[in-house]
Amino acid sequence: MQKASDSAPALASFSLDALPVINHFLEPLDLSTVLEAYLPPPHPRRRVPPVQAIGLLLRNLLLSREPSTESVPGPPALSLLSWDFPQKEAAC
């Protein structure tokens, strides 16, 4: 005789992120072909070809909920606006 808990089906849950939606819109653009035309060819010493690296970066930027500078621990990001650049006078 089986117990009720033995015959109960197992509940499986999955998390579906936005990546399939992003890929759905990027596939018709044929982004890899466009990037291959403008980026340098893969170098044998690099682990990831430039086309794949740019594709990964683009997907990460589209998926992130916050700027990538805030998600990486480390020193605070420098702002170019806070630097004191000398002002050039306009020539008349």
Secondary structure, 3 states (H helix, E strand, C coil): CCCHHHHCCCCCCCCCCCHHHHHHHHHHHCHHHHHHHHCCCCCCCCCCCHHHHHHHHHHHHHHCCCCHHHHCCCCCCCCHHHCCCCCCCCCC
